[in-house]
Amino acid sequence: MHSSTIVHRYDCAIHDGDGCDGHCAVTVDKLLGWYADDIAFAAEEAPATTLEAFAAQVGTAGSRMEDVGINNAEDLDAASTYLNDAANTSGIDQAVLLKRASDLLNNVRDMVDEYRDMV
């Protein structure tokens, strides 16, 4: 019998067999909590506290990581675009954009660890 492990993110405690994507909403506060410190390191700034500042820092971090050859750094440029767009929307449109950005930011910790080793 083959078993697969369902990965729960976002401090999820609901185990309904579907993973988290169906019931765990990504919010600005969650994104900042998960990624702001690492992104701030690469952007060489204090951690962002607003969506607009975070979007700018994600773009800066992406550019810096691309400059030193970090794999998938271009994902941060795309995430920055989604975050900027999310800052100008609300409701379901914003939720979708935040989720798309979150998916692209999923490997940020590893990317920043690699960046730390290089600079």
FENGISUL-V934230 format. One line per field, one symbol per residue. burial: + if it has 24 or more other C-alpha atoms within 12 Angstrom, else -. A space follows every 10 residues. Layout:
burial = ???
This chain:
burial = --------++ ---------- +---++++-- ++-+++++++ ++++--++-- +-++++++++ +++++----+ -+++++++++ +++++++--- ---+++++++ ++++++++-- ++--+----
